[in-house]
Amino acid sequence: MFSEDVMDLLAHDRERMEPELDQRLQLLDGCLAKLTPQDKELVTSRYAMRQGAEEMMQRFAMSRRTLFRNLELLRQRLHECVTRQLQSEGLS
């Protein structure tokens, strides 16, 4: 689909960004560890295990609205946690 030049450019950008992405993943792991067990399970179920909404609604006894609201709040908290740590380390 993409020309070889575009693929080379994307590969080069990925290589250049890899150290920052690795740092962010390490910080994210630390932020995930700070979540409550249920919140961590919610995030893991959705993003690591790729469980569907219907299954998660039953498993966690939540309405669709509550499930997605909770996931959105958790994404925001994790993003803020990673961002704060990057700023405190002078990496942002």
Gaussian input, Z-matrix of N, CA and C with variables (Angstrom, degrees):
# hf/3-21g

backbone

0 1
 N
 C     1     B1
 C     2     B2     1     A1
 N     3     B3     2     A2     1     D1
 C     4     B4     3     A3     2     D2
 C     5     B5     4     A4     3     D3
 N     6     B6     5     A5     4     D4
 C     7     B7     6     A6     5     D5
 C     8     B8     7     A7     6     D6
 N     9     B9     8     A8     7     D7
 C    10    B10     9     A9     8     D8
 C    11    B11    10    A10     9     D9
 N    12    B12    11    A11    10    D10
 C    13    B13    12    A12    11    D11
 C    14    B14    13    A13    12    D12
 N    15    B15    14    A14    13    D13
 C    16    B16    15    A15    14    D14
 C    17    B17    16    A16    15    D15
 N    18    B18    17    A17    16    D16
 C    19    B19    18    A18    17    D17
 C    20    B20    19    A19    18    D18
 N    21    B21    20    A20    19    D19
 C    22    B22    21    A21    20    D20
 C    23    B23    22    A22    21    D21
 N    24    B24    23    A23    22    D22
 C    25    B25    24    A24    23    D23
 C    26    B26    25    A25    24    D24
 N    27    B27    26    A26    25    D25
 C    28    B28    27    A27    26    D26
 C    29    B29    28    A28    27    D27
 N    30    B30    29    A29    28    D28
 C    31    B31    30    A30    29    D29
 C    32    B32    31    A31    30    D30
 N    33    B33    32    A32    31    D31
 C    34    B34    33    A33    32    D32
 C    35    B35    34    A34    33    D33
 N    36    B36    35    A35    34    D34
 C    37    B37    36    A36    35    D35
 C    38    B38    37    A37    36    D36
 N    39    B39    38    A38    37    D37
 C    40    B40    39    A39    38    D38
 C    41    B41    40    A40    39    D39
 N    42    B42    41    A41    40    D40
 C    43    B43    42    A42    41    D41
 C    44    B44    43    A43    42    D42
 N    45    B45    44    A44    43    D43
 C    46    B46    45    A45    44    D44
 C    47    B47    46    A46    45    D45
 N    48    B48    47    A47    46    D46
 C    49    B49    48    A48    47    D47
 C    50    B50    49    A49    48    D48
 N    51    B51    50    A50    49    D49
 C    52    B52    51    A51    50    D50
 C    53    B53    52    A52    51    D51
 N    54    B54    53    A53    52    D52
 C    55    B55    54    A54    53    D53
 C    56    B56    55    A55    54    D54
 N    57    B57    56    A56    55    D55
 C    58    B58    57    A57    56    D56
 C    59    B59    58    A58    57    D57
 N    60    B60    59    A59    58    D58
 C    61    B61    60    A60    59    D59
 C    62    B62    61    A61    60    D60
 N    63    B63    62    A62    61    D61
 C    64    B64    63    A63    62    D62
 C    65    B65    64    A64    63    D63
 N    66    B66    65    A65    64    D64
 C    67    B67    66    A66    65    D65
 C    68    B68    67    A67    66    D66
 N    69    B69    68    A68    67    D67
 C    70    B70    69    A69    68    D68
 C    71    B71    70    A70    69    D69
 N    72    B72    71    A71    70    D70
 C    73    B73    72    A72    71    D71
 C    74    B74    73    A73    72    D72
 N    75    B75    74    A74    73    D73
 C    76    B76    75    A75    74    D74
 C    77    B77    76    A76    75    D75
 N    78    B78    77    A77    76    D76
 C    79    B79    78    A78    77    D77
 C    80    B80    79    A79    78    D78
 N    81    B81    80    A80    79    D79
 C    82    B82    81    A81    80    D80
 C    83    B83    82    A82    81    D81
 N    84    B84    83    A83    82    D82
 C    85    B85    84    A84    83    D83
 C    86    B86    85    A85    84    D84
 N    87    B87    86    A86    85    D85
 C    88    B88    87    A87    86    D86
 C    89    B89    88    A88    87    D87
 N    90    B90    89    A89    88    D88
 C    91    B91    90    A90    89    D89
 C    92    B92    91    A91    90    D90
 N    93    B93    92    A92    91    D91
 C    94    B94    93    A93    92    D92
 C    95    B95    94    A94    93    D93
 N    96    B96    95    A95    94    D94
 C    97    B97    96    A96    95    D95
 C    98    B98    97    A97    96    D96
 N    99    B99    98    A98    97    D97
 C   100   B100    99    A99    98    D98
 C   101   B101   100   A100    99    D99
 N   102   B102   101   A101   100   D100
 C   103   B103   102   A102   101   D101
 C   104   B104   103   A103   102   D102
 N   105   B105   104   A104   103   D103
 C   106   B106   105   A105   104   D104
 C   107   B107   106   A106   105   D105
 N   108   B108   107   A107   106   D106
 C   109   B109   108   A108   107   D107
 C   110   B110   109   A109   108   D108
 N   111   B111   110   A110   109   D109
 C   112   B112   111   A111   110   D110
 C   113   B113   112   A112   111   D111
 N   114   B114   113   A113   112   D112
 C   115   B115   114   A114   113   D113
 C   116   B116   115   A115   114   D114
 N   117   B117   116   A116   115   D115
 C   118   B118   117   A117   116   D116
 C   119   B119   118   A118   117   D117
 N   120   B120   119   A119   118   D118
 C   121   B121   120   A120   119   D119
 C   122   B122   121   A121   120   D120
 N   123   B123   122   A122   121   D121
 C   124   B124   123   A123   122   D122
 C   125   B125   124   A124   123   D123
 N   126   B126   125   A125   124   D124
 C   127   B127   126   A126   125   D125
 C   128   B128   127   A127   126   D126
 N   129   B129   128   A128   127   D127
 C   130   B130   129   A129   128   D128
 C   131   B131   130   A130   129   D129
 N   132   B132   131   A131   130   D130
 C   133   B133   132   A132   131   D131
 C   134   B134   133   A133   132   D132
 N   135   B135   134   A134   133   D133
 C   136   B136   135   A135   134   D134
 C   137   B137   136   A136   135   D135
 N   138   B138   137   A137   136   D136
 C   139   B139   138   A138   137   D137
 C   140   B140   139   A139   138   D138
 N   141   B141   140   A140   139   D139
 C   142   B142   141   A141   140   D140
 C   143   B143   142   A142   141   D141
 N   144   B144   143   A143   142   D142
 C   145   B145   144   A144   143   D143
 C   146   B146   145   A145   144   D144
 N   147   B147   146   A146   145   D145
 C   148   B148   147   A147   146   D146
 C   149   B149   148   A148   147   D147
 N   150   B150   149   A149   148   D148
 C   151   B151   150   A150   149   D149
 C   152   B152   151   A151   150   D150
 N   153   B153   152   A152   151   D151
 C   154   B154   153   A153   152   D152
 C   155   B155   154   A154   153   D153
 N   156   B156   155   A155   154   D154
 C   157   B157   156   A156   155   D155
 C   158   B158   157   A157   156   D156
 N   159   B159   158   A158   157   D157
 C   160   B160   159   A159   158   D158
 C   161   B161   160   A160   159   D159
 N   162   B162   161   A161   160   D160
 C   163   B163   162   A162   161   D161
 C   164   B164   163   A163   162   D162
 N   165   B165   164   A164   163   D163
 C   166   B166   165   A165   164   D164
 C   167   B167   166   A166   165   D165
 N   168   B168   167   A167   166   D166
 C   169   B169   168   A168   167   D167
 C   170   B170   169   A169   168   D168
 N   171   B171   170   A170   169   D169
 C   172   B172   171   A171   170   D170
 C   173   B173   172   A172   171   D171
 N   174   B174   173   A173   172   D172
 C   175   B175   174   A174   173   D173
 C   176   B176   175   A175   174   D174
 N   177   B177   176   A176   175   D175
 C   178   B178   177   A177   176   D176
 C   179   B179   178   A178   177   D177
 N   180   B180   179   A179   178   D178
 C   181   B181   180   A180   179   D179
 C   182   B182   181   A181   180   D180
 N   183   B183   182   A182   181   D181
 C   184   B184   183   A183   182   D182
 C   185   B185   184   A184   183   D183
 N   186   B186   185   A185   184   D184
 C   187   B187   186   A186   185   D185
 C   188   B188   187   A187   186   D186
 N   189   B189   188   A188   187   D187
 C   190   B190   189   A189   188   D188
 C   191   B191   190   A190   189   D189
 N   192   B192   191   A191   190   D190
 C   193   B193   192   A192   191   D191
 C   194   B194   193   A193   192   D192
 N   195   B195   194   A194   193   D193
 C   196   B196   195   A195   194   D194
 C   197   B197   196   A196   195   D195
 N   198   B198   197   A197   196   D196
 C   199   B199   198   A198   197   D197
 C   200   B200   199   A199   198   D198
 N   201   B201   200   A200   199   D199
 C   202   B202   201   A201   200   D200
 C   203   B203   202   A202   201   D201
 N   204   B204   203   A203   202   D202
 C   205   B205   204   A204   203   D203
 C   206   B206   205   A205   204   D204
 N   207   B207   206   A206   205   D205
 C   208   B208   207   A207   206   D206
 C   209   B209   208   A208   207   D207
 N   210   B210   209   A209   208   D208
 C   211   B211   210   A210   209   D209
 C   212   B212   211   A211   210   D210
 N   213   B213   212   A212   211   D211
 C   214   B214   213   A213   212   D212
 C   215   B215   214   A214   213   D213
 N   216   B216   215   A215   214   D214
 C   217   B217   216   A216   215   D215
 C   218   B218   217   A217   216   D216
 N   219   B219   218   A218   217   D217
 C   220   B220   219   A219   218   D218
 C   221   B221   220   A220   219   D219
 N   222   B222   221   A221   220   D220
 C   223   B223   222   A222   221   D221
 C   224   B224   223   A223   222   D222
 N   225   B225   224   A224   223   D223
 C   226   B226   225   A225   224   D224
 C   227   B227   226   A226   225   D225
 N   228   B228   227   A227   226   D226
 C   229   B229   228   A228   227   D227
 C   230   B230   229   A229   228   D228
 N   231   B231   230   A230   229   D229
 C   232   B232   231   A231   230   D230
 C   233   B233   232   A232   231   D231
 N   234   B234   233   A233   232   D232
 C   235   B235   234   A234   233   D233
 C   236   B236   235   A235   234   D234
 N   237   B237   236   A236   235   D235
 C   238   B238   237   A237   236   D236
 C   239   B239   238   A238   237   D237
 N   240   B240   239   A239   238   D238
 C   241   B241   240   A240   239   D239
 C   242   B242   241   A241   240   D240
 N   243   B243   242   A242   241   D241
 C   244   B244   243   A243   242   D242
 C   245   B245   244   A244   243   D243
 N   246   B246   245   A245   244   D244
 C   247   B247   246   A246   245   D245
 C   248   B248   247   A247   246   D246
 N   249   B249   248   A248   247   D247
 C   250   B250   249   A249   248   D248
 C   251   B251   250   A250   249   D249
 N   252   B252   251   A251   250   D250
 C   253   B253   252   A252   251   D251
 C   254   B254   253   A253   252   D252
 N   255   B255   254   A254   253   D253
 C   256   B256   255   A255   254   D254
 C   257   B257   256   A256   255   D255
 N   258   B258   257   A257   256   D256
 C   259   B259   258   A258   257   D257
 C   260   B260   259   A259   258   D258
 N   261   B261   260   A260   259   D259
 C   262   B262   261   A261   260   D260
 C   263   B263   262   A262   261   D261
 N   264   B264   263   A263   262   D262
 C   265   B265   264   A264   263   D263
 C   266   B266   265   A265   264   D264
 N   267   B267   266   A266   265   D265
 C   268   B268   267   A267   266   D266
 C   269   B269   268   A268   267   D267
 N   270   B270   269   A269   268   D268
 C   271   B271   270   A270   269   D269
 C   272   B272   271   A271   270   D270
 N   273   B273   272   A272   271   D271
 C   274   B274   273   A273   272   D272
 C   275   B275   274   A274   273   D273

   B1=1.4374
   B2=1.5339
   B3=1.3339
   B4=1.4554
   B5=1.5207
   B6=1.3157
   B7=1.4543
   B8=1.5295
   B9=1.3091
   B10=1.4651
   B11=1.5279
   B12=1.3302
   B13=1.4681
   B14=1.5299
   B15=1.3216
   B16=1.4658
   B17=1.5223
   B18=1.3147
   B19=1.4647
   B20=1.5271
   B21=1.3229
   B22=1.4690
   B23=1.5296
   B24=1.3113
   B25=1.4626
   B26=1.5263
   B27=1.3296
   B28=1.4644
   B29=1.5266
   B30=1.3094
   B31=1.4654
   B32=1.5245
   B33=1.3148
   B34=1.4673
   B35=1.5370
   B36=1.3349
   B37=1.4644
   B38=1.5218
   B39=1.3107
   B40=1.4729
   B41=1.5247
   B42=1.3059
   B43=1.4648
   B44=1.5266
   B45=1.3215
   B46=1.4647
   B47=1.5256
   B48=1.3189
   B49=1.4636
   B50=1.5346
   B51=1.3130
   B52=1.4634
   B53=1.5309
   B54=1.3279
   B55=1.4774
   B56=1.5288
   B57=1.3293
   B58=1.4627
   B59=1.5357
   B60=1.3177
   B61=1.4600
   B62=1.5295
   B63=1.3258
   B64=1.4680
   B65=1.5258
   B66=1.3273
   B67=1.4604
   B68=1.5265
   B69=1.3214
   B70=1.4648
   B71=1.5278
   B72=1.3266
   B73=1.4730
   B74=1.5272
   B75=1.3118
   B76=1.4650
   B77=1.5215
   B78=1.3197
   B79=1.4635
   B80=1.5298
   B81=1.3185
   B82=1.4601
   B83=1.5238
   B84=1.3151
   B85=1.4678
   B86=1.5204
   B87=1.3283
   B88=1.4644
   B89=1.5144
   B90=1.3181
   B91=1.4684
   B92=1.5251
   B93=1.3189
   B94=1.4678
   B95=1.5258
   B96=1.3208
   B97=1.4638
   B98=1.5254
   B99=1.3268
   B100=1.4615
   B101=1.5334
   B102=1.3299
   B103=1.4615
   B104=1.5226
   B105=1.3166
   B106=1.4683
   B107=1.5246
   B108=1.3302
   B109=1.4706
   B110=1.5353
   B111=1.3333
   B112=1.4590
   B113=1.5303
   B114=1.3238
   B115=1.4607
   B116=1.5216
   B117=1.3204
   B118=1.4608
   B119=1.5260
   B120=1.3106
   B121=1.4640
   B122=1.5273
   B123=1.3162
   B124=1.4606
   B125=1.5347
   B126=1.3202
   B127=1.4712
   B128=1.5247
   B129=1.3117
   B130=1.4599
   B131=1.5248
   B132=1.3123
   B133=1.4647
   B134=1.5172
   B135=1.3129
   B136=1.4645
   B137=1.5216
   B138=1.3310
   B139=1.4612
   B140=1.5240
   B141=1.3054
   B142=1.4644
   B143=1.5253
   B144=1.3244
   B145=1.4610
   B146=1.5319
   B147=1.3375
   B148=1.4604
   B149=1.5286
   B150=1.3240
   B151=1.4539
   B152=1.5177
   B153=1.3143
   B154=1.4512
   B155=1.5224
   B156=1.3141
   B157=1.4624
   B158=1.5268
   B159=1.3256
   B160=1.4695
   B161=1.5246
   B162=1.3115
   B163=1.4698
   B164=1.5313
   B165=1.3244
   B166=1.4586
   B167=1.5271
   B168=1.3151
   B169=1.4594
   B170=1.5240
   B171=1.3200
   B172=1.4670
   B173=1.5268
   B174=1.2980
   B175=1.4684
   B176=1.5204
   B177=1.3465
   B178=1.4575
   B179=1.5223
   B180=1.3270
   B181=1.4748
   B182=1.5247
   B183=1.3286
   B184=1.4636
   B185=1.5249
   B186=1.3121
   B187=1.4629
   B188=1.5263
   B189=1.3182
   B190=1.4707
   B191=1.5362
   B192=1.3058
   B193=1.4648
   B194=1.5317
   B195=1.3188
   B196=1.4630
   B197=1.5272
   B198=1.3163
   B199=1.4619
   B200=1.5270
   B201=1.3214
   B202=1.4615
   B203=1.5270
   B204=1.3035
   B205=1.4708
   B206=1.5267
   B207=1.3327
   B208=1.4654
   B209=1.5264
   B210=1.3226
   B211=1.4618
   B212=1.5323
   B213=1.3171
   B214=1.4652
   B215=1.5256
   B216=1.3235
   B217=1.4656
   B218=1.5254
   B219=1.3188
   B220=1.4596
   B221=1.5247
   B222=1.3179
   B223=1.4746
   B224=1.5205
   B225=1.3216
   B226=1.4642
   B227=1.5267
   B228=1.3300
   B229=1.4708
   B230=1.5193
   B231=1.3243
   B232=1.4581
   B233=1.5291
   B234=1.3112
   B235=1.4681
   B236=1.5302
   B237=1.3157
   B238=1.4633
   B239=1.5202
   B240=1.3168
   B241=1.4619
   B242=1.5265
   B243=1.3229
   B244=1.4638
   B245=1.5248
   B246=1.3250
   B247=1.4662
   B248=1.5228
   B249=1.3517
   B250=1.4725
   B251=1.5176
   B252=1.3151
   B253=1.4620
   B254=1.5248
   B255=1.3329
   B256=1.4657
   B257=1.5167
   B258=1.3336
   B259=1.4635
   B260=1.5175
   B261=1.3140
   B262=1.4601
   B263=1.5239
   B264=1.3012
   B265=1.4710
   B266=1.5237
   B267=1.3276
   B268=1.4535
   B269=1.5160
   B270=1.3279
   B271=1.4519
   B272=1.5207
   B273=1.3065
   B274=1.4650
   B275=1.4986
   A1=111.58
   A2=116.50
   A3=120.42
   A4=109.57
   A5=115.40
   A6=119.36
   A7=109.28
   A8=114.93
   A9=119.87
   A10=110.89
   A11=117.16
   A12=121.34
   A13=111.22
   A14=116.62
   A15=120.79
   A16=109.68
   A17=117.17
   A18=121.02
   A19=110.90
   A20=117.08
   A21=120.84
   A22=110.93
   A23=116.26
   A24=120.84
   A25=110.65
   A26=116.92
   A27=120.54
   A28=111.46
   A29=116.59
   A30=120.53
   A31=110.87
   A32=116.78
   A33=121.25
   A34=110.18
   A35=116.69
   A36=120.36
   A37=110.76
   A38=117.21
   A39=121.34
   A40=110.43
   A41=116.35
   A42=121.10
   A43=111.20
   A44=115.00
   A45=121.05
   A46=111.39
   A47=116.90
   A48=121.68
   A49=113.40
   A50=117.53
   A51=121.14
   A52=114.29
   A53=119.78
   A54=118.03
   A55=112.64
   A56=117.41
   A57=120.49
   A58=110.82
   A59=116.52
   A60=119.68
   A61=110.98
   A62=116.20
   A63=120.15
   A64=110.87
   A65=116.46
   A66=120.85
   A67=110.40
   A68=116.52
   A69=120.67
   A70=111.65
   A71=116.60
   A72=119.99
   A73=111.11
   A74=116.90
   A75=120.29
   A76=110.50
   A77=116.56
   A78=120.11
   A79=110.78
   A80=116.55
   A81=120.29
   A82=110.75
   A83=117.27
   A84=119.98
   A85=110.82
   A86=116.88
   A87=120.75
   A88=111.90
   A89=116.70
   A90=120.83
   A91=111.03
   A92=117.10
   A93=120.38
   A94=111.01
   A95=116.45
   A96=120.87
   A97=111.86
   A98=117.20
   A99=121.09
   A100=112.68
   A101=117.35
   A102=120.33
   A103=110.85
   A104=115.29
   A105=119.19
   A106=107.53
   A107=117.54
   A108=119.08
   A109=112.74
   A110=118.23
   A111=119.51
   A112=111.29
   A113=117.01
   A114=119.40
   A115=111.30
   A116=116.24
   A117=120.20
   A118=110.33
   A119=116.80
   A120=120.77
   A121=111.12
   A122=116.77
   A123=121.76
   A124=110.12
   A125=116.59
   A126=121.28
   A127=110.59
   A128=116.73
   A129=121.32
   A130=111.25
   A131=116.39
   A132=119.89
   A133=111.25
   A134=115.72
   A135=119.71
   A136=112.42
   A137=117.75
   A138=120.26
   A139=114.61
   A140=119.11
   A141=120.33
   A142=110.85
   A143=116.07
   A144=120.35
   A145=112.00
   A146=116.71
   A147=123.48
   A148=113.31
   A149=115.44
   A150=119.28
   A151=109.94
   A152=115.04
   A153=120.76
   A154=111.59
   A155=114.61
   A156=120.71
   A157=112.03
   A158=117.15
   A159=119.74
   A160=111.44
   A161=115.80
   A162=120.59
   A163=110.71
   A164=115.89
   A165=119.88
   A166=111.51
   A167=117.53
   A168=120.85
   A169=110.00
   A170=116.18
   A171=120.09
   A172=111.07
   A173=115.80
   A174=121.12
   A175=112.48
   A176=116.55
   A177=120.59
   A178=113.17
   A179=115.92
   A180=121.61
   A181=111.06
   A182=115.30
   A183=121.75
   A184=109.23
   A185=114.57
   A186=118.78
   A187=107.90
   A188=116.28
   A189=120.64
   A190=110.13
   A191=115.67
   A192=120.21
   A193=111.28
   A194=116.55
   A195=120.99
   A196=110.95
   A197=116.44
   A198=120.98
   A199=110.53
   A200=116.44
   A201=119.13
   A202=112.43
   A203=116.98
   A204=119.36
   A205=109.55
   A206=116.76
   A207=120.57
   A208=111.66
   A209=116.68
   A210=119.59
   A211=111.12
   A212=116.95
   A213=120.33
   A214=110.96
   A215=116.75
   A216=120.23
   A217=111.27
   A218=116.56
   A219=119.93
   A220=111.20
   A221=118.01
   A222=120.32
   A223=110.31
   A224=116.78
   A225=120.39
   A226=111.06
   A227=116.43
   A228=120.06
   A229=111.02
   A230=117.03
   A231=120.48
   A232=110.98
   A233=116.44
   A234=120.04
   A235=110.29
   A236=117.09
   A237=121.04
   A238=111.04
   A239=117.45
   A240=121.64
   A241=110.62
   A242=117.20
   A243=121.24
   A244=110.11
   A245=117.13
   A246=121.67
   A247=111.00
   A248=117.29
   A249=120.37
   A250=110.95
   A251=116.76
   A252=119.45
   A253=111.46
   A254=116.85
   A255=119.56
   A256=110.80
   A257=116.32
   A258=120.48
   A259=111.05
   A260=117.41
   A261=119.49
   A262=111.72
   A263=116.51
   A264=120.89
   A265=111.76
   A266=116.45
   A267=120.83
   A268=113.91
   A269=116.38
   A270=120.41
   A271=113.51
   A272=116.44
   A273=118.47
   A274=110.89
   D1=-41.61
   D2=-178.73
   D3=-101.05
   D4=151.73
   D5=176.42
   D6=-70.05
   D7=163.95
   D8=179.82
   D9=-63.45
   D10=-34.39
   D11=178.22
   D12=-63.02
   D13=-43.01
   D14=179.26
   D15=-65.21
   D16=-42.67
   D17=178.90
   D18=-62.34
   D19=-41.17
   D20=177.49
   D21=-63.85
   D22=-41.34
   D23=178.88
   D24=-63.02
   D25=-44.66
   D26=178.44
   D27=-63.41
   D28=-42.10
   D29=178.58
   D30=-63.12
   D31=-41.43
   D32=179.29
   D33=-64.12
   D34=-44.48
   D35=178.75
   D36=-61.80
   D37=-41.59
   D38=179.16
   D39=-62.42
   D40=-43.31
   D41=178.76
   D42=-61.09
   D43=-43.49
   D44=-179.10
   D45=-65.51
   D46=-35.98
   D47=-175.69
   D48=-89.03
   D49=-11.04
   D50=-173.44
   D51=-54.83
   D52=-44.64
   D53=178.80
   D54=-60.56
   D55=-40.59
   D56=178.96
   D57=-66.94
   D58=-40.72
   D59=179.08
   D60=-64.55
   D61=-40.58
   D62=177.24
   D63=-62.29
   D64=-41.91
   D65=178.49
   D66=-62.25
   D67=-43.91
   D68=179.33
   D69=-62.85
   D70=-39.10
   D71=178.36
   D72=-64.91
   D73=-39.98
   D74=177.55
   D75=-63.87
   D76=-43.39
   D77=178.51
   D78=-65.63
   D79=-38.68
   D80=178.09
   D81=-61.84
   D82=-40.65
   D83=176.89
   D84=-58.49
   D85=-42.67
   D86=177.65
   D87=-64.37
   D88=-39.68
   D89=178.96
   D90=-68.05
   D91=-39.52
   D92=177.02
   D93=-61.70
   D94=-36.55
   D95=-179.74
   D96=-65.08
   D97=-22.49
   D98=-179.23
   D99=-83.35
   D100=-11.65
   D101=-179.48
   D102=-72.60
   D103=157.97
   D104=173.10
   D105=-65.99
   D106=157.96
   D107=179.18
   D108=-55.64
   D109=-40.80
   D110=-179.08
   D111=-68.29
   D112=-41.39
   D113=178.44
   D114=-64.05
   D115=-41.39
   D116=178.25
   D117=-63.67
   D118=-40.76
   D119=178.41
   D120=-64.67
   D121=-38.22
   D122=178.42
   D123=-62.07
   D124=-49.62
   D125=-179.95
   D126=-63.72
   D127=-45.36
   D128=-179.05
   D129=-63.18
   D130=-42.25
   D131=-179.85
   D132=-60.58
   D133=-43.79
   D134=-175.86
   D135=-75.75
   D136=-46.33
   D137=-169.51
   D138=-99.90
   D139=-32.49
   D140=178.73
   D141=-89.78
   D142=-42.54
   D143=-177.65
   D144=-93.67
   D145=-10.24
   D146=177.37
   D147=55.67
   D148=40.18
   D149=177.63
   D150=-71.23
   D151=146.56
   D152=179.42
   D153=-77.36
   D154=162.42
   D155=-177.56
   D156=-61.31
   D157=-43.24
   D158=-177.82
   D159=-59.74
   D160=-46.29
   D161=179.68
   D162=-62.67
   D163=-42.16
   D164=-179.30
   D165=-68.70
   D166=-36.61
   D167=178.59
   D168=-59.84
   D169=-42.40
   D170=178.56
   D171=-70.19
   D172=-47.07
   D173=-176.33
   D174=-60.28
   D175=-41.59
   D176=-176.34
   D177=-100.76
   D178=3.19
   D179=179.57
   D180=52.98
   D181=54.76
   D182=-179.31
   D183=-128.46
   D184=151.03
   D185=170.62
   D186=-74.09
   D187=163.59
   D188=178.16
   D189=-57.80
   D190=-44.41
   D191=-178.59
   D192=-61.22
   D193=-46.09
   D194=-179.95
   D195=-64.52
   D196=-42.51
   D197=179.51
   D198=-57.97
   D199=-52.24
   D200=-176.44
   D201=-71.41
   D202=-31.36
   D203=175.19
   D204=-65.22
   D205=-45.21
   D206=178.99
   D207=-62.47
   D208=-42.52
   D209=178.33
   D210=-63.25
   D211=-40.90
   D212=178.13
   D213=-62.75
   D214=-44.49
   D215=178.61
   D216=-62.82
   D217=-40.34
   D218=178.78
   D219=-66.55
   D220=-40.37
   D221=176.09
   D222=-60.38
   D223=-42.67
   D224=178.79
   D225=-62.72
   D226=-45.34
   D227=179.80
   D228=-61.36
   D229=-43.24
   D230=-179.69
   D231=-66.35
   D232=-41.88
   D233=177.99
   D234=-61.40
   D235=-45.79
   D236=179.43
   D237=-63.25
   D238=-40.12
   D239=179.21
   D240=-61.90
   D241=-47.89
   D242=179.65
   D243=-63.63
   D244=-44.23
   D245=-179.52
   D246=-61.31
   D247=-44.73
   D248=178.56
   D249=-60.03
   D250=-43.69
   D251=-178.66
   D252=-66.65
   D253=-39.61
   D254=176.52
   D255=-61.03
   D256=-42.35
   D257=179.67
   D258=-67.12
   D259=-40.09
   D260=-178.95
   D261=-68.53
   D262=-26.21
   D263=177.40
   D264=-92.20
   D265=0.81
   D266=179.57
   D267=69.97
   D268=25.81
   D269=-178.04
   D270=-101.03
   D271=-1.16
   D272=-177.71
   D273=-108.27

